[in-house]
Amino acid sequence: QVQLLESGPGLVKPSETLALTCTVSGGSISDNSHYWAWIRQPPGKGLEWIGNVFHSGKTFYNTSLKSRVSIAVDMSRNQFSLKIMSVTATDTAVYYCARQPSSFWFDPWGQGTPVTVSS
Amino acid sequence: DIQMTQSPSSLSASVGDRVTITCRASQGIDNYLAWYQQKPGKAPKLLIYAASTLQSGVPSRFSGSGSGTDFTLTISSLQPEDVATYYCQKYTSVSYIFGQGTKLEIK
């Protein structure tokens, strides 16, 4: 059974770079049937897709974040990562990673990791 | 961009009630729609994909229907453990948009 676990700093200063890692267990990130995605949820608000990556390194990003976001895969560690540059308070959210069958729905999800942007 | 609008935004019902949540797409999306359940402090959980296919392990009281622009999630007999926020999500054209959510409570 595939499980995902997010990790990274819980506090980031404004204008700096947010960096998170998702570790996949119980399955291979090089699986040809799945993409790997990041989604976030600001406090008390709804869900926003950030972007996704295939094991080849091919990426797709939300157009509203595209200029600041980078997602990469590390097959040797069975991990994928998220970087958001030049963060502001509006990037404060719980960040989730998830598997995406054939770039469709999201299942399963990681437990989520809260990130606060504050000085 | 296609917008996804859920209604109602919140709902209160009694145990045993039949509950229906609606999701409307601003343009047709065939059946490229999923439903999720999110309990407080937890990650969302996939309930239904392809508009009407029940994810393995999800109780059969949950069902989905619709195609094109109008979709529904139905709980046939509400249980206390169904208290949660429910989200629809469309997946077309490498664009994944969620509805704003419907918060379901027990009366």
gemmi code that builds the backbone of each chain (N, CA, C; Angstrom):
import gemmi

chains = {
    "A": [
        ("GLN", (0.840, -1.183, 0.000), (0.000, 0.000, 0.000), (0.885, 1.246, 0.000)),
        ("VAL", (0.686, 2.087, -0.998), (1.524, 3.289, -1.124), (1.193, 4.272, -0.022)),
        ("GLN", (2.252, 4.827, 0.574), (2.091, 5.890, 1.561), (3.020, 7.040, 1.194)),
        ("LEU", (2.572, 8.258, 1.499), (3.359, 9.443, 1.210), (3.519, 10.246, 2.495)),
        ("LEU", (4.704, 10.870, 2.656), (4.975, 11.640, 3.859), (5.750, 12.899, 3.509)),
        ("GLU", (5.146, 14.045, 3.862), (5.776, 15.330, 3.605), (6.754, 15.678, 4.722)),
        ("SER", (7.816, 16.404, 4.372), (8.753, 16.872, 5.382), (9.345, 18.203, 4.931)),
        ("GLY", (9.778, 18.995, 5.917), (10.376, 20.284, 5.626), (10.112, 21.274, 6.741)),
        ("PRO", (10.695, 22.460, 6.627), (10.538, 23.485, 7.674), (9.093, 23.925, 7.818)),
        ("GLY", (8.698, 24.180, 9.058), (7.347, 24.652, 9.312), (7.238, 26.163, 9.307)),
        ("LEU", (8.378, 26.840, 9.259), (8.385, 28.305, 9.291), (9.373, 28.824, 8.250)),
        ("VAL", (8.902, 29.719, 7.407), (9.730, 30.309, 6.355), (9.569, 31.815, 6.410)),
        ("LYS", (10.667, 32.539, 6.239), (10.604, 34.007, 6.269), (10.109, 34.549, 4.929)),
        ("PRO", (9.396, 35.674, 4.970), (8.966, 36.306, 3.726), (10.154, 36.585, 2.805)),
        ("SER", (9.933, 36.417, 1.511), (10.885, 36.603, 0.414), (11.846, 35.418, 0.256)),
        ("GLU", (11.828, 34.480, 1.191), (12.713, 33.316, 1.065), (12.025, 32.189, 0.281)),
        ("THR", (12.713, 31.045, 0.195), (12.209, 29.917, -0.583), (11.685, 28.822, 0.340)),
        ("LEU", (10.448, 28.410, 0.062), (9.832, 27.281, 0.760), (10.289, 26.009, 0.054)),
        ("ALA", (10.776, 25.041, 0.833), (11.243, 23.779, 0.233), (10.706, 22.596, 1.031)),
        ("LEU", (9.983, 21.702, 0.350), (9.400, 20.519, 0.973), (9.763, 19.273, 0.175)),
        ("THR", (9.771, 18.154, 0.875), (10.044, 16.858, 0.250), (8.915, 15.897, 0.571)),
        ("CYS", (8.563, 15.068, -0.394), (7.578, 14.010, -0.190), (8.268, 12.668, -0.402)),
        ("THR", (8.248, 11.822, 0.610), (8.855, 10.495, 0.520), (7.771, 9.454, 0.265)),
        ("VAL", (7.964, 8.653, -0.767), (6.997, 7.629, -1.164), (7.474, 6.275, -0.667)),
        ("SER", (6.590, 5.552, 0.015), (6.919, 4.199, 0.471), (5.831, 3.231, 0.026)),
        ("GLY", (6.210, 1.964, -0.124), (5.239, 0.960, -0.545), (4.983, 0.954, -2.034)),
        ("GLY", (5.745, 1.724, -2.782), (5.579, 1.783, -4.228), (6.727, 2.570, -4.826)),
        ("SER", (6.878, 2.501, -6.138), (7.993, 3.163, -6.797), (7.556, 4.445, -7.490)),
        ("ILE", (8.333, 5.485, -7.301), (8.035, 6.759, -7.948), (8.254, 6.672, -9.448)),
        ("SER", (8.935, 5.626, -9.917), (9.156, 5.454, -11.351), (8.026, 4.672, -12.024)),
        ("ASP", (6.951, 4.430, -11.314), (5.761, 3.775, -11.846), (5.245, 4.571, -13.042)),
        ("ASN", (5.073, 3.916, -14.190), (4.647, 4.613, -15.412), (3.180, 5.023, -15.401)),
        ("SER", (2.428, 4.572, -14.405), (0.990, 4.853, -14.381), (0.624, 6.099, -13.581)),
        ("HIS", (1.599, 6.689, -12.915), (1.244, 7.749, -11.970), (2.082, 9.005, -12.123)),
        ("TYR", (1.435, 10.138, -11.881), (2.092, 11.396, -11.633), (2.136, 11.601, -10.118)),
        ("TRP", (2.900, 12.620, -9.700), (3.068, 12.923, -8.280), (2.833, 14.426, -8.102)),
        ("ALA", (1.970, 14.756, -7.152), (1.430, 16.113, -7.109), (1.618, 16.794, -5.753)),
        ("TRP", (1.569, 18.115, -5.789), (1.508, 18.946, -4.583), (0.211, 19.750, -4.621)),
        ("ILE", (-0.440, 19.814, -3.473), (-1.682, 20.564, -3.283), (-1.547, 21.300, -1.959)),
        ("ARG", (-2.157, 22.482, -1.856), (-2.091, 23.191, -0.586), (-3.461, 23.679, -0.149)),
        ("GLN", (-3.560, 24.001, 1.140), (-4.825, 24.442, 1.717), (-4.537, 25.516, 2.756)),
        ("PRO", (-4.793, 26.784, 2.417), (-4.627, 27.870, 3.408), (-5.561, 27.653, 4.578)),
        ("PRO", (-5.234, 28.209, 5.729), (-6.062, 27.994, 6.928), (-7.522, 28.363, 6.690)),
        ("GLY", (-8.411, 27.425, 6.971), (-9.840, 27.671, 6.846), (-10.352, 27.793, 5.431)),
        ("LYS", (-9.527, 27.465, 4.446), (-9.932, 27.639, 3.046), (-9.913, 26.305, 2.290)),
        ("GLY", (-10.136, 26.392, 0.990), (-10.230, 25.202, 0.156), (-8.878, 24.756, -0.386)),
        ("LEU", (-8.945, 23.810, -1.318), (-7.764, 23.137, -1.853), (-7.314, 23.777, -3.164)),
        ("GLU", (-5.995, 23.892, -3.312), (-5.418, 24.464, -4.533), (-4.309, 23.547, -5.041)),
        ("TRP", (-4.464, 23.087, -6.291), (-3.417, 22.295, -6.920), (-2.231, 23.197, -7.248)),
        ("ILE", (-1.011, 22.769, -6.902), (0.197, 23.551, -7.165), (0.882, 23.072, -8.451)),
        ("GLY", (1.057, 21.762, -8.573), (1.716, 21.222, -9.753), (1.934, 19.729, -9.610)),
        ("ASN", (2.413, 19.107, -10.694), (2.725, 17.685, -10.617), (3.928, 17.352, -11.495)),
        ("VAL", (4.448, 16.138, -11.267), (5.656, 15.703, -11.960), (5.546, 14.223, -12.300)),
        ("PHE", (6.104, 13.850, -13.456), (6.220, 12.449, -13.847), (7.654, 12.010, -13.571)),
        ("HIS", (7.890, 10.713, -13.505), (9.240, 10.261, -13.133), (10.286, 10.690, -14.161)),
        ("SER", (9.846, 11.001, -15.382), (10.784, 11.470, -16.413), (11.285, 12.883, -16.134)),
        ("GLY", (10.613, 13.550, -15.207), (10.945, 14.931, -14.902), (9.971, 15.926, -15.516)),
        ("LYS", (9.067, 15.456, -16.353), (8.063, 16.340, -16.969), (7.160, 16.919, -15.884)),
        ("THR", (6.958, 18.212, -15.938), (6.176, 18.901, -14.915), (5.038, 19.719, -15.517)),
        ("PHE", (4.004, 19.924, -14.708), (2.906, 20.830, -15.023), (2.648, 21.661, -13.779)),
        ("TYR", (2.379, 22.949, -13.983), (2.178, 23.845, -12.853), (0.882, 24.631, -12.993)),
        ("ASN", (0.313, 24.994, -11.833), (-0.806, 25.937, -11.797), (-0.307, 27.277, -12.367)),
        ("THR", (-1.042, 27.803, -13.331), (-0.569, 29.024, -13.991), (-0.422, 30.190, -13.016)),
        ("SER", (-1.203, 30.159, -11.927), (-1.134, 31.269, -10.971), (0.151, 31.239, -10.139)),
        ("LEU", (0.846, 30.115, -10.136), (2.055, 29.961, -9.330), (3.293, 29.669, -10.175)),
        ("LYS", (3.082, 29.466, -11.460), (4.123, 28.928, -12.330), (5.461, 29.660, -12.251)),
        ("SER", (5.423, 30.988, -12.103), (6.666, 31.770, -12.132), (7.519, 31.561, -10.880)),
        ("ARG", (6.930, 30.989, -9.811), (7.664, 30.851, -8.536), (7.882, 29.415, -8.110)),
        ("VAL", (7.334, 28.443, -8.844), (7.300, 27.051, -8.380), (8.237, 26.163, -9.186)),
        ("SER", (8.822, 25.197, -8.485), (9.623, 24.168, -9.137), (9.363, 22.837, -8.434)),
        ("ILE", (9.058, 21.808, -9.215), (8.855, 20.459, -8.681), (9.825, 19.526, -9.377)),
        ("ALA", (10.484, 18.671, -8.585), (11.470, 17.755, -9.143), (11.325, 16.384, -8.505)),
        ("VAL", (11.847, 15.364, -9.208), (11.777, 13.992, -8.705), (13.183, 13.475, -8.463)),
        ("ASP", (13.360, 12.691, -7.395), (14.631, 12.047, -7.076), (14.368, 10.547, -6.984)),
        ("MET", (14.584, 9.846, -8.110), (14.234, 8.424, -8.134), (15.125, 7.600, -7.217)),
        ("SER", (16.362, 8.034, -6.989), (17.267, 7.261, -6.135), (16.772, 7.208, -4.690)),
        ("ARG", (16.034, 8.237, -4.305), (15.522, 8.304, -2.936), (14.020, 8.038, -2.873)),
        ("ASN", (13.402, 7.812, -4.024), (11.945, 7.623, -4.109), (11.209, 8.820, -3.497)),
        ("GLN", (11.662, 10.007, -3.874), (11.109, 11.253, -3.350), (10.820, 12.232, -4.479)),
        ("PHE", (9.933, 13.169, -4.203), (9.804, 14.334, -5.066), (9.704, 15.575, -4.183)),
        ("SER", (10.023, 16.709, -4.774), (10.186, 17.910, -3.974), (9.423, 19.091, -4.562)),
        ("LEU", (9.223, 20.090, -3.708), (8.539, 21.328, -4.079), (9.382, 22.504, -3.610)),
        ("LYS", (9.536, 23.480, -4.468), (10.138, 24.744, -4.066), (9.237, 25.877, -4.532)),
        ("ILE", (8.949, 26.809, -3.631), (8.230, 28.032, -3.976), (9.119, 29.193, -3.565)),
        ("MET", (9.450, 30.016, -4.539), (10.355, 31.143, -4.289), (9.580, 32.388, -3.877)),
        ("SER", (10.299, 33.307, -3.240), (9.752, 34.635, -2.915), (8.405, 34.538, -2.219)),
        ("VAL", (8.357, 33.774, -1.146), (7.084, 33.537, -0.472), (6.594, 34.784, 0.272)),
        ("THR", (5.269, 34.847, 0.420), (4.615, 35.877, 1.217), (3.638, 35.180, 2.173)),
        ("ALA", (2.962, 35.983, 2.982), (2.021, 35.412, 3.961), (0.921, 34.605, 3.275)),
        ("THR", (0.603, 34.920, 2.044), (-0.452, 34.182, 1.332), (-0.042, 32.762, 0.969)),
        ("ASP", (1.233, 32.439, 1.149), (1.690, 31.058, 0.917), (1.586, 30.209, 2.179)),
        ("THR", (1.134, 30.810, 3.276), (0.889, 30.047, 4.503), (-0.249, 29.053, 4.262)),
        ("ALA", (0.025, 27.766, 4.532), (-0.954, 26.730, 4.205), (-0.482, 25.387, 4.748)),
        ("VAL", (-1.380, 24.417, 4.729), (-0.986, 23.022, 4.872), (-0.669, 22.511, 3.469)),
        ("TYR", (0.496, 21.931, 3.319), (0.935, 21.417, 2.026), (0.828, 19.898, 2.011)),
        ("TYR", (0.137, 19.389, 0.991), (-0.044, 17.958, 0.837), (0.667, 17.467, -0.423)),
        ("CYS", (1.229, 16.265, -0.344), (1.641, 15.591, -1.567), (0.677, 14.437, -1.814)),
        ("ALA", (0.560, 14.041, -3.074), (-0.400, 12.997, -3.431), (0.039, 12.308, -4.707)),
        ("ARG", (-0.450, 11.081, -4.882), (-0.239, 10.342, -6.117), (-1.411, 10.599, -7.051)),
        ("GLN", (-1.104, 10.649, -8.347), (-2.128, 10.925, -9.354), (-2.099, 9.852, -10.422)),
        ("PRO", (-3.074, 8.935, -10.406), (-3.151, 7.949, -11.472), (-3.392, 8.635, -12.812)),
        ("SER", (-2.449, 8.413, -13.753), (-2.605, 8.931, -15.117), (-2.950, 10.413, -15.153)),
        ("SER", (-2.488, 11.149, -14.156), (-2.733, 12.603, -14.120), (-4.220, 12.921, -14.007)),
        ("PHE", (-4.932, 12.173, -13.206), (-6.362, 12.396, -13.032), (-6.694, 12.856, -11.621)),
        ("TRP", (-7.233, 11.982, -10.785), (-7.587, 12.347, -9.423), (-6.376, 12.147, -8.506)),
        ("PHE", (-6.542, 12.466, -7.206), (-5.450, 12.374, -6.252), (-5.751, 11.284, -5.224)),
        ("ASP", (-4.878, 10.278, -5.174), (-5.062, 9.182, -4.227), (-3.848, 8.271, -4.231)),
        ("PRO", (-3.251, 8.012, -3.036), (-3.583, 8.599, -1.738), (-2.899, 9.955, -1.537)),
        ("TRP", (-3.203, 10.552, -0.390), (-2.590, 11.815, 0.021), (-1.649, 11.558, 1.196)),
        ("GLY", (-0.643, 12.419, 1.327), (0.131, 12.429, 2.548), (-0.680, 13.073, 3.664)),
        ("GLN", (-0.155, 13.044, 4.859), (-0.879, 13.594, 6.011), (-0.906, 15.112, 6.021)),
        ("GLY", (-0.027, 15.735, 5.230), (0.037, 17.193, 5.180), (1.062, 17.745, 6.162)),
        ("THR", (1.665, 18.856, 5.785), (2.608, 19.544, 6.674), (2.291, 21.034, 6.654)),
        ("PRO", (2.116, 21.633, 7.834), (1.790, 23.064, 7.878), (3.048, 23.911, 7.689)),
        ("VAL", (2.899, 24.952, 6.878), (3.993, 25.902, 6.658), (3.462, 27.306, 6.910)),
        ("THR", (4.156, 28.024, 7.754), (3.803, 29.414, 8.051), (4.882, 30.331, 7.495)),
        ("VAL", (4.449, 31.366, 6.799), (5.384, 32.383, 6.299), (5.282, 33.590, 7.218)),
        ("SER", (6.355, 33.829, 7.949), (6.359, 34.927, 8.920), (7.802, 35.259, 9.289)),
        ("SER", (8.008, 36.544, 9.612), (9.350, 36.961, 10.040), (9.548, 36.735, 11.535)),
    ],
    "B": [
        ("ASP", (-10.344, 29.733, -17.525), (-10.290, 28.497, -16.753), (-11.695, 28.053, -16.318)),
        ("ILE", (-11.899, 26.750, -16.297), (-13.177, 26.215, -15.845), (-13.307, 26.412, -14.339)),
        ("GLN", (-14.469, 26.852, -13.918), (-14.751, 27.040, -12.488), (-15.678, 25.928, -12.010)),
        ("MET", (-15.480, 25.517, -10.756), (-16.311, 24.488, -10.142), (-17.060, 25.100, -8.965)),
        ("THR", (-18.373, 25.013, -8.976), (-19.193, 25.642, -7.941), (-20.014, 24.580, -7.227)),
        ("GLN", (-19.832, 24.492, -5.923), (-20.584, 23.524, -5.123), (-21.743, 24.211, -4.406)),
        ("SER", (-22.801, 23.454, -4.198), (-23.903, 23.937, -3.378), (-24.551, 22.778, -2.639)),
        ("PRO", (-25.007, 23.030, -1.402), (-24.808, 24.283, -0.666), (-23.372, 24.372, -0.134)),
        ("SER", (-23.025, 25.506, 0.483), (-21.703, 25.634, 1.086), (-21.670, 24.958, 2.453)),
        ("SER", (-22.821, 24.859, 3.086), (-22.927, 24.110, 4.337), (-24.300, 23.469, 4.423)),
        ("LEU", (-24.361, 22.405, 5.231), (-25.564, 21.587, 5.254), (-25.659, 20.906, 6.608)),
        ("SER", (-26.839, 20.900, 7.188), (-27.073, 20.205, 8.442), (-28.205, 19.203, 8.230)),
        ("ALA", (-27.966, 17.948, 8.605), (-28.963, 16.917, 8.382), (-28.949, 15.930, 9.551)),
        ("SER", (-29.987, 15.139, 9.634), (-30.113, 14.173, 10.733), (-29.565, 12.813, 10.330)),
        ("VAL", (-29.140, 12.039, 11.313), (-28.689, 10.673, 11.059), (-29.802, 9.902, 10.356)),
        ("GLY", (-29.418, 9.216, 9.293), (-30.391, 8.461, 8.510), (-30.944, 9.217, 7.314)),
        ("ASP", (-30.743, 10.524, 7.261), (-31.236, 11.326, 6.130), (-30.477, 10.998, 4.851)),
        ("ARG", (-31.140, 11.245, 3.745), (-30.497, 11.209, 2.427), (-29.974, 12.609, 2.159)),
        ("VAL", (-28.690, 12.705, 1.831), (-28.028, 13.998, 1.643), (-27.499, 14.086, 0.213)),
        ("THR", (-27.721, 15.235, -0.422), (-27.230, 15.450, -1.787), (-26.437, 16.746, -1.851)),
        ("ILE", (-25.251, 16.668, -2.435), (-24.386, 17.823, -2.665), (-24.201, 17.950, -4.168)),
        ("THR", (-24.277, 19.179, -4.653), (-24.198, 19.438, -6.092), (-22.901, 20.149, -6.449)),
        ("CYS", (-22.376, 19.811, -7.598), (-21.171, 20.454, -8.136), (-21.450, 20.800, -9.591)),
        ("ARG", (-21.227, 22.054, -9.947), (-21.490, 22.497, -11.315), (-20.208, 23.048, -11.941)),
        ("ALA", (-19.903, 22.586, -13.141), (-18.749, 23.085, -13.888), (-19.188, 24.185, -14.841)),
        ("SER", (-18.329, 25.194, -15.017), (-18.688, 26.319, -15.884), (-18.649, 25.950, -17.371)),
        ("GLN", (-17.980, 24.840, -17.693), (-17.987, 24.258, -19.031), (-18.065, 22.742, -18.886)),
        ("GLY", (-18.456, 22.069, -19.964), (-18.566, 20.618, -19.913), (-17.230, 19.937, -19.645)),
        ("ILE", (-17.255, 18.927, -18.770), (-16.033, 18.192, -18.437), (-16.248, 16.680, -18.577)),
        ("ASP", (-17.221, 16.290, -19.424), (-17.551, 14.863, -19.567), (-17.785, 14.273, -18.178)),
        ("ASN", (-17.063, 13.206, -17.848), (-17.199, 12.627, -16.508), (-15.889, 12.724, -15.717)),
        ("TYR", (-15.074, 13.723, -16.051), (-13.757, 13.854, -15.407), (-13.891, 14.575, -14.064)),
        ("LEU", (-14.560, 13.913, -13.133), (-14.846, 14.522, -11.840), (-14.629, 13.532, -10.715)),
        ("ALA", (-14.014, 14.036, -9.639), (-13.805, 13.243, -8.431), (-14.426, 13.950, -7.229)),
        ("TRP", (-14.744, 13.165, -6.215), (-15.252, 13.687, -4.940), (-14.336, 13.233, -3.803)),
        ("TYR", (-14.107, 14.138, -2.844), (-13.262, 13.858, -1.690), (-14.005, 14.194, -0.404)),
        ("GLN", (-13.619, 13.505, 0.667), (-14.120, 13.784, 2.005), (-12.921, 14.220, 2.844)),
        ("GLN", (-13.066, 15.346, 3.542), (-12.000, 15.797, 4.427), (-12.549, 16.011, 5.830)),
        ("LYS", (-12.069, 15.196, 6.755), (-12.444, 15.363, 8.145), (-11.501, 16.361, 8.806)),
        ("PRO", (-11.943, 17.042, 9.870), (-11.124, 18.084, 10.492), (-9.730, 17.600, 10.863)),
        ("GLY", (-8.719, 18.366, 10.438), (-7.339, 18.056, 10.761), (-6.736, 16.916, 9.975)),
        ("LYS", (-7.470, 16.398, 8.989), (-6.990, 15.258, 8.204), (-6.848, 15.620, 6.739)),
        ("ALA", (-6.121, 14.774, 6.019), (-5.994, 14.945, 4.579), (-7.285, 14.515, 3.887)),
        ("PRO", (-7.563, 15.075, 2.738), (-8.719, 14.609, 1.956), (-8.565, 13.135, 1.588)),
        ("LYS", (-9.737, 12.492, 1.441), (-9.780, 11.082, 1.077), (-10.652, 10.942, -0.170)),
        ("LEU", (-10.156, 10.219, -1.162), (-10.915, 10.016, -2.402), (-12.113, 9.121, -2.139)),
        ("LEU", (-13.298, 9.603, -2.551), (-14.524, 8.809, -2.431), (-14.942, 8.224, -3.781)),
        ("ILE", (-14.965, 9.087, -4.794), (-15.526, 8.730, -6.098), (-14.665, 9.350, -7.187)),
        ("TYR", (-14.453, 8.615, -8.277), (-13.780, 9.150, -9.456), (-14.584, 8.798, -10.699)),
        ("ALA", (-14.229, 9.442, -11.794), (-14.990, 9.276, -13.039), (-16.484, 9.498, -12.792)),
        ("ALA", (-16.773, 10.460, -11.946), (-18.122, 10.935, -11.608), (-18.969, 9.950, -10.812)),
        ("SER", (-18.794, 8.643, -11.055), (-19.713, 7.689, -10.432), (-19.060, 6.400, -9.951)),
        ("THR", (-17.754, 6.274, -10.073), (-17.066, 5.045, -9.663), (-16.619, 5.157, -8.214)),
        ("LEU", (-17.115, 4.236, -7.379), (-16.792, 4.265, -5.960), (-15.380, 3.737, -5.735)),
        ("GLN", (-14.567, 4.508, -5.028), (-13.223, 4.059, -4.697), (-13.302, 2.844, -3.768)),
        ("SER", (-12.373, 1.918, -3.941), (-12.327, 0.716, -3.121), (-12.306, 1.068, -1.631)),
        ("GLY", (-13.147, 0.383, -0.860), (-13.166, 0.596, 0.580), (-14.135, 1.667, 1.056)),
        ("VAL", (-14.706, 2.421, 0.129), (-15.656, 3.477, 0.510), (-17.050, 2.854, 0.694)),
        ("PRO", (-17.746, 3.189, 1.773), (-19.072, 2.590, 2.014), (-20.044, 2.838, 0.864)),
        ("SER", (-20.888, 1.854, 0.637), (-21.806, 1.910, -0.512), (-22.915, 2.933, -0.343)),
        ("ARG", (-23.043, 3.553, 0.841), (-24.044, 4.626, 0.996), (-23.639, 5.884, 0.225)),
        ("PHE", (-22.376, 5.959, -0.193), (-21.924, 7.076, -1.025), (-22.112, 6.716, -2.496)),
        ("SER", (-22.623, 7.667, -3.278), (-22.740, 7.458, -4.717), (-22.592, 8.787, -5.437)),
        ("GLY", (-22.181, 8.720, -6.686), (-22.019, 9.906, -7.496), (-22.708, 9.739, -8.830)),
        ("SER", (-23.143, 10.862, -9.390), (-23.777, 10.815, -10.705), (-23.520, 12.120, -11.436)),
        ("GLY", (-23.826, 12.097, -12.720), (-23.714, 13.306, -13.528), (-22.710, 13.172, -14.650)),
        ("SER", (-22.802, 14.117, -15.563), (-21.893, 14.182, -16.703), (-22.056, 15.545, -17.347)),
        ("GLY", (-20.995, 16.023, -17.963), (-21.084, 17.332, -18.621), (-20.794, 18.460, -17.653)),
        ("THR", (-21.836, 19.125, -17.162), (-21.641, 20.256, -16.251), (-22.236, 20.063, -14.862)),
        ("ASP", (-23.133, 19.112, -14.698), (-23.850, 18.967, -13.421), (-23.617, 17.596, -12.799)),
        ("PHE", (-23.184, 17.634, -11.537), (-22.813, 16.409, -10.842), (-23.397, 16.418, -9.426)),
        ("THR", (-23.641, 15.235, -8.882), (-24.127, 15.141, -7.504), (-23.382, 14.053, -6.747)),
        ("LEU", (-23.191, 14.312, -5.462), (-22.722, 13.315, -4.506), (-23.885, 13.061, -3.561)),
        ("THR", (-24.247, 11.798, -3.380), (-25.368, 11.444, -2.523), (-24.899, 10.498, -1.426)),
        ("ILE", (-25.336, 10.792, -0.214), (-25.169, 9.863, 0.904), (-26.567, 9.331, 1.193)),
        ("SER", (-26.765, 8.045, 1.037), (-28.127, 7.500, 1.085), (-28.703, 7.498, 2.503)),
        ("SER", (-27.863, 7.320, 3.503), (-28.305, 7.296, 4.896), (-27.175, 7.852, 5.746)),
        ("LEU", (-27.297, 9.108, 6.133), (-26.225, 9.820, 6.813), (-25.855, 9.151, 8.136)),
        ("GLN", (-24.542, 8.972, 8.326), (-24.015, 8.408, 9.563), (-23.185, 9.458, 10.303)),
        ("PRO", (-23.039, 9.334, 11.628), (-22.286, 10.344, 12.385), (-20.858, 10.526, 11.884)),
        ("GLU", (-20.262, 9.445, 11.401), (-18.877, 9.535, 10.919), (-18.746, 10.251, 9.572)),
        ("ASP", (-19.867, 10.642, 8.971), (-19.826, 11.337, 7.690), (-19.667, 12.850, 7.860)),
        ("VAL", (-19.611, 13.319, 9.107), (-19.366, 14.743, 9.347), (-17.998, 15.102, 8.772)),
        ("ALA", (-17.985, 16.043, 7.838), (-16.762, 16.355, 7.093), (-17.073, 17.486, 6.125)),
        ("THR", (-16.036, 17.946, 5.447), (-16.211, 18.838, 4.299), (-15.957, 18.024, 3.037)),
        ("TYR", (-16.822, 18.201, 2.063), (-16.749, 17.444, 0.811), (-16.370, 18.377, -0.334)),
        ("TYR", (-15.443, 17.916, -1.161), (-14.958, 18.692, -2.298), (-15.125, 17.905, -3.597)),
        ("CYS", (-15.545, 18.610, -4.642), (-15.458, 18.036, -5.972), (-14.184, 18.554, -6.630)),
        ("GLN", (-13.725, 17.853, -7.649), (-12.489, 18.232, -8.354), (-12.587, 17.787, -9.806)),
        ("LYS", (-12.317, 18.687, -10.714), (-12.299, 18.308, -12.125), (-10.861, 18.075, -12.566)),
        ("TYR", (-10.707, 17.152, -13.517), (-9.363, 16.848, -14.006), (-9.390, 16.754, -15.524)),
        ("THR", (-9.316, 17.909, -16.151), (-9.243, 17.973, -17.603), (-8.130, 18.923, -18.014)),
        ("SER", (-7.519, 18.636, -19.168), (-6.552, 19.566, -19.775), (-5.434, 19.984, -18.822)),
        ("VAL", (-4.938, 19.013, -18.044), (-3.859, 19.271, -17.072), (-4.200, 20.492, -16.225)),
        ("SER", (-5.426, 20.535, -15.777), (-5.877, 21.609, -14.901), (-6.790, 20.981, -13.866)),
        ("TYR", (-6.412, 21.124, -12.620), (-7.100, 20.407, -11.550), (-7.702, 21.441, -10.604)),
        ("ILE", (-8.989, 21.631, -10.715), (-9.698, 22.667, -9.974), (-10.662, 22.012, -8.994)),
        ("PHE", (-10.627, 22.479, -7.752), (-11.532, 21.992, -6.735), (-12.714, 22.956, -6.555)),
        ("GLY", (-13.849, 22.400, -6.173), (-14.942, 23.237, -5.703), (-14.568, 23.841, -4.359)),
        ("GLN", (-15.375, 24.775, -3.891), (-15.051, 25.501, -2.666), (-15.361, 24.701, -1.406)),
        ("GLY", (-16.028, 23.573, -1.555), (-16.311, 22.703, -0.413), (-17.723, 22.853, 0.117)),
        ("THR", (-18.240, 21.757, 0.672), (-19.540, 21.734, 1.357), (-19.319, 21.122, 2.737)),
        ("LYS", (-19.596, 21.901, 3.758), (-19.413, 21.433, 5.129), (-20.699, 20.760, 5.612)),
        ("LEU", (-20.588, 19.496, 5.977), (-21.741, 18.698, 6.379), (-21.710, 18.448, 7.888)),
        ("GLU", (-22.806, 18.788, 8.550), (-22.905, 18.606, 9.997), (-24.140, 17.782, 10.317)),
        ("ILE", (-24.153, 17.269, 11.526), (-25.307, 16.501, 12.018), (-26.195, 17.419, 12.849)),
        ("LYS", (-27.516, 17.341, 12.595), (-28.457, 18.123, 13.403), (-28.540, 17.588, 14.817)),
    ],
}
model = gemmi.Model(1)
for chain_id, residues in chains.items():
    chain = gemmi.Chain(chain_id)
    for i, (resn, *xyz) in enumerate(residues, 1):
        res = gemmi.Residue()
        res.name, res.seqid = resn, gemmi.SeqId(i, " ")
        for name, pos in zip(("N", "CA", "C"), xyz):
            atom = gemmi.Atom()
            atom.name, atom.element = name, gemmi.Element(name[0])
            atom.pos, atom.b_iso = gemmi.Position(*pos), 0.0
            res.add_atom(atom)
        chain.add_residue(res)
    model.add_chain(chain)
structure = gemmi.Structure()
structure.add_model(model)
structure.setup_entities()
